[in-house]
Amino acid sequence: MSSNYGEFEAIIGLEIHCQLNTKTKLFGREPNNFGAEPNANIGFVDTGQPGALPVINEEAVKKAVRFGLAVGGKIREISYFDRKSYFYPDCPFNYQITQFYKPIIDGGSITCDVDGEQMHFTIEHTHMENDSGKLVHFPDFTGVDFNRSGAPLIEIVSDPCIRSPRQASAYASAIRSILLYMNCSDCNMQEGHLRMDANISVRLKGEKELRPKAEIKNMNSFHNMELAIEAEIQSQISFYRKNPDKRIKTGTYRFDLEKQKTILMRAKETANDYRYFPEPDLPPLVLEPSFIKEIKESLPELPVAKKERFIHTLGLSKYFADLLVDDKLLCDYFEEGQKICKNPKAYCNWLVVEFAARANEINKHIKELQIPPKHVAELVNLIESGRITGKMAKEIADLMCKNPNLSPEAIASSDERFKPMNDTSALELIIEKIVTDNPESIADYKDGKDKAFQFLVGQVMQKTKGTASPPLVREILLKKIGE
Amino acid sequence: MFTLSATDIVKKFKAKEISAVEITAAFLDRAEKENLGSLLSVLRTRAMKRAKDLDEKFLSGKSVGALAAVPVIIKDNIMIDGEICTCGSRFLENYTATYDATVIKDLENEDAIIIAKSNMDEFAMGSSTATSAFKRCDNPWNTDYTPGGSSGGSCAAVAAGLAPISLGSDTGGSVRQPAAFCGIYGFKPTYGRVSRYGLVAFASSLDQIGPFARNIDDLALINEVIAKPCQKDSTSIQTPAEKTSKTLSGSIKGLKIGSPTDMLEGLHPDILSAYNAFINTCKELGAEIVNISLPHNKYSVPVYYILAPAEASTNLARFDGIRYTKRSSNAKSLAEVYELSRSEGFGNEVVQRILLGTYVLSAGFQDAYYRKAQKVRAKICEDFEIAFKTCDVIAFPTTPFPAFKHGSITDPVAMYKQDIFTISANMAGLPALSIPSGFTKEGLPIGIQVQGAQMEDGKVLNVAKAFESKTNYHTMRPSEKGVSL
């Protein structure tokens, strides 16, 4: 996807609505769960009963603050809630409780990798608000499911600092990663935990003023968002090429995936006047500096810092570091086992190559294999110590997948097959023969070619059907070559 | 029996002179027979069951609550689980509450027997109970007159002896003004002192549930039961309240009473005399009178009629014909469900205030109306802060005029001006009490209001306790004035 728009440039801002993974709703005390029977998790507040009053959920506030601190935003010690009025059947009070004038978090920034280039994006503000219910359409009527009504959301509003669809999705992915690692949200896209609105305008390069913008609402896939933004940019550019003196209509659009086109839903002239004013049922949200400090001190490691650590401290490649950090489940799995593993690099390899492949074969995530992470680490430790060979380890890994409760140690000691060839005199005989049979390799090795040595080790392993302990093989081989 | 105070009923019940079932049955019978239009529903089944349970509990030797066997009437904008709650509106004619308001739980925890829900102005919007969608409510002193509003039903009922105590709600004077019109006590506690959970919101930042009673001890007793911290109301005061039934000394010696002399122009002459008499009595009781000024009070009516409708326009948005309110049978589209249900469901006064509130919050008008009104509200609060530096409480009439005849005020602005002396206490969240303080030449009651600084509810009630010891206005009953039920 090209971000080269000729004489034009695109100006994009994202609003990301994130559903927080709190136990209960933002203002009521009903469970905040997905997938229950319609209207199972509802209460007086979330169905808008007369006389019901909102009471703020402290867990939600903590999660919002945690996100704010993670992106380096300023946490307001006093923020306010406001009523946003509009009539819709899924909105039980016919107003949403949001933070329009003084949101909980001001500013913040995101640094992420966009196609190999480190880029910096800024966040305008982040505010808290409650989610609406959902309309469910049937052939002859429409119902409202209020389960989601009152679910806590934070809305993360970027500055108009994004210039291409790729940047937009890189920014959004980085936000998602932070939300996951801060345990603010489960970020399940299918369940709508992240919903994105994009504000898009284009202008001639060098132009100072912003032109009218189109807002594409409610996207829940990064890929589709890229397609939608690109389609809208192209549509605006082609409009301005044909009508250089005219301007597009500001309005709300939706993306039609089949037609690959954005479609106008509501022009600005008919837009709502939301009549924002302070929510009188909620006093100002006052956060003590000690409350913020406590959250700050307990902040988990940020994904960017984690990647850095994997690369520089553990010695992983950037590829593997990205792979791990971008899959939080896998990364958590890695980190747990890594604590007891002697060789993080080998352990990572075993995890993302060997075990991931075995999980993949049966369409599962590695976590679903139910193998405790420390077992994988122990397997690597067994190889490291020469207790088993790599070949044996592969077989043991197969058995671990079948019997997730068995430790590699237990499997290895249960069968003679997994006993390495520790008979030094027998091994010496084999190695002597290989040294004699391969004078060119010896010469190459002596010329400094490491590969020749690896070849000789391979020969030994072949001869011993993989039962020789590689460290022992290396030791004897070096001794024999030296003679 | 119907002239007994709540305190006396508790005593007689505890002395086993009379059972809860007997008390309850007597009050229910009376309520069903003749009630001046003060009641919208009589909760016979619920009340009799609770009375029976209470008798059994008492006979089994268990301890009983502070309001044991006392019949209580509740304004019909407060939720009682399983009972209809109409708010005086056709829109909620069939709405059954699904939970108890905090005050209902508090009352029933103390073994009060709730016998009826009372008539009110629709959604508490009015000053004469005349905007009720259901029936007219009469003033027990003279049925040609209004009992005031919006809590006219709860007030008239207590004045007429249908119950010794009741609850109303006060957003701009809706407890105090009817109390003055009907010659009983009506109290608006400090904002946040009584939980609003389960009170149908009119203007959230001004609404406060408050009690009616015929004597100060009863008022202090019920106030103590309902004035508590509540976890379900974020605006509830979280510190415990003082035990007003025990702390009232009846002595106001040395108390500084502020008198805003600049506000006394244009009063009904009998009210001015009653006010002067009130002040003199307080002096005799040892209080010191201090002249104070509340210069922004004159703006309180226009400010109120911007802020209260603004909040109401959103609070009443939930009544939309979608979930529980009546849906118009003529609606053929979503837009019509909203438009027709709301125009059929709401009465004129309510529609007028929703339109007003929507207008003052609209883009382009919010600065000129809503925000400016907020600034004036802050000025009104400032007046009180300054005043309370020189005095402990403030006293002035509850209303500029006594009760008026049904239908005699048709101009809405003239009606709104009824609240000129009561609104500012809601603006500033102050405790304010209307005290029975005399009668006009025509025999209509007069109320004098005492206001205190926030959280000084006990100080306010104590002024009444002292005044009551020197006067007998609170003992006057309508029947003695020749107006029979």
Interface residues (C-beta under 8 A of the other chain):
Chain A: F44 T47 G48 Q49 P50 G51 A52 L53 P54 V55 I56 R83 S85 F87 P89 P92 F93 N94 Y95 V144 D273 R275 F277 P280 D281 L282 P283
Chain B: I78 M79 C85 C87 L92 Y95 A97 T98 Y99 A101 R196 Y197 G198 L199 V200 A201 A203 S204 S205 Q231 K232 D233 S234 T235 A310 E311 S313 T314 A317 R318 F319 D320 I322 R323 Y324 L334 Y338 T358 L361 S362 A363 Q366 Y370
